[in-house]
Every structure is written in structure tokens, then in C-alpha cells.
Amino acid sequence: MTLGLTPFVAAPGAAKPALPVRTGPSAMSTRSAVPGPPAGAAPRAVAGFAAFPPVEAPLWLVSAPTVAPDGRAGEQSFVVPAVTLGEALATAGQRAATPAAAGRRRGARIDLDRATAVRHR
């Protein structure tokens, strides 16, 4: 099924045509109608979820080696938002200490001293 639309192909150096302007209620953004926290308000904590740092914090992939009780080597990784490398390693260390992270390791020891971190974005 085709809609009868043709792609715009301009000659090299030619200007692109102006986009049509939409008027009326459909042109209005719905974002202004969505209620949100007032400007300058502190982030609201939600039960069961930790407050995240500002959006400006880049994501880091922190990987730490593990050793299972039977001697097998492995690795546990955490994606953490942090401003600095040290903050990323510290946050990953806090997450590694949680019961959920320990359960995923299934008894393996984690070596946070040899953890590595790579900045994602």
C-alpha cells in the first residue's frame, strides 16, 4: 500500500522547500497540558525506586570480576549514571552490596578492586 508520497530530492546546492505550517488545536503541543512538578521542585521519591541523578550524568558500564565457589571465573556488570569515574565505581560498589546483586552472583565473590568502567555516553 502506497500513500502517493514522493521523497524530496534536491539538486546539489538547492534550497529545501518550506515545511507546511499547521494551525489550530492540532498544532499545539500536548506537553504543556501534562501536569508536572513545579519549577525548582526536588525530585519525588517513589517507593521501591531510587532517585536518579540529573539527566546530564553520563552512563557508565562498570564490570567487576567474580570467582564462583567451584573456582569458575565470571563477571558482573552494572550500568550506573555518574559524573566521574570514581562516582561510577562507588555507585557500582553500592549496587553490588545489595541482596539482589548478590543473588545474581549465586555465591560468587566479587572483586571490586579490579573493577573497570567505560563511559557509555
N, C-alpha and C positions, 0 to 999 in steps of 0.2 A: 504494500500500500504506500503510495507516494502522496505527499501533500502538495505537490506542484511548486515547491520552493527550489530556487536555484541558488547555489552558493555564489557569493560575491567574489569575483576575480578581477582585480585591478591591474592595469598596466603598470610596469615599474615606474615609480615616481608619481603616480596619480594619487589624488586625494580620495579618501574614503567618503562615501555619501553619509549625510547626517542621519542619525537614527530617528525613527518616528517618536514623537512625544505623546505620551499617554496622559490624558486629563481625566478628571473626575475621581470618584471614590476608589476605583481600582488602582489608581496611580499612587495612592497614599500608602506609606509603609505601615505594616501591622506591628512593628516593633514598639512604636510609641503607645500602643494600646495594651501592651503586656505589662502588668504591674511588676515592679522590681523593688529592690531595696533603695531607700533614699540615697542621694549622692553623699558620699563620705561615711556611709554606714559600715560597720565592721561585718565581715562575713559571718553568716549564721551557721552554727554547727548543727548538723543533722545526726541523729542517733545512729551509731554504727559506722559513720564515715568520718574520717579525719579531715580537718580543714587543709586545703591545698594552698601552697604559696601562690603569689600573683602569677598571672599568665606569662609574664615576662621571663620567668625562670625557665631555663632550658632543661630538657630531659637528658638524663644520663643513664647509660646501661652499666650497671655495676655487677661484675661477675666474681664470685669467690669460690676457690677450690674446696671440695669436700672429700672426706675419706669415710667410706662405709665401715661398719664393724668387721666385715669379712675382708677388708683391705682394698676393695674396689675404689678407684678414684672417680670423682664426678665434679659437678659444678652447679652452683645455684646462682641464678641471676635475678636482679631487681631493676626495675625501671623507676627512677626517682627524679622528681623535679628539684633542682638545686641551682644556686647561683655559682658556687665554686666547687672545685673537685673535692676539697675537704668536707664540705657540707654534704655532697653526694655520698661520700664514703660513710660519714656519720649517720645519715638517714638510712642507708642500706644496712648498717650495723644494727640500728634500732629495729628495722623490719625483720632482720634475721633472728632477733631475740624473741619474736612473737611466737605463740604456740602454733599458729597456722604455718609459719615458715618452718619451724622445727618438725612439724608433722609431715611436710612435703619432703624433708630430707630423710625420713624414715630411719632415724637413729644415726645418721652420718654426722661426723664432726665437721664444722665449717671453720676455715682458716681465714678470718677477716684481715689478718696482717698481710696476706698475699693477694688481697682483692685488687682487681683492676677496674678502671672506669673509663668509658668512652662517651664523649659528648654526642648526643643524638642530633640536636638542632641548636 
